[in-house]
Amino acid sequence: MISTLTLVLIGLVAVLHLYFLVLEMFLWTKPFGRKTFRLTPEMAEATKTLAANQGLYNGFLAAGLIWSLLADHGAFELRIFFLTCVIVAGLYGGATVGKKIFYIQALPALIALVLLHLPH
């Protein structure tokens, strides 16, 4: 049996990725998006297609995590797979863009993955 805390944390990781989707796909060139990512209006405009693509991928991660919470069969394996994908993305972003990405993206998923494997 999976603990409620583990399921809530997986849900939180999914919600974070839905938030990233909105930021990258819809708010990238808006004042809030530019402030969040420290972009000039020109840089935001020049990179909006790349950001939207990145947002779409974050949406897929969120969808997979939500699927893992709703699945009747294979839920454990789905959770492992999608949490691992989030961790890898967060490690890469943390190494190539900024350490803050590791703490915001990878660390919550890593904690959820560890909790998922603890006896309940």
Buried (B, 14 or more C-beta within 10 A) or exposed (E): EBEEEBBEBBBBBBEBBBEBBBBBBEBBBEEEBBEEBEBEEEEBEEBBEEBBEBBEBBBBBBBBBBBBBEEEEEBEEBBBBBBEBBBEBBBBBBEEEEEEBBEBBBBBBBBBBEBBEEEE
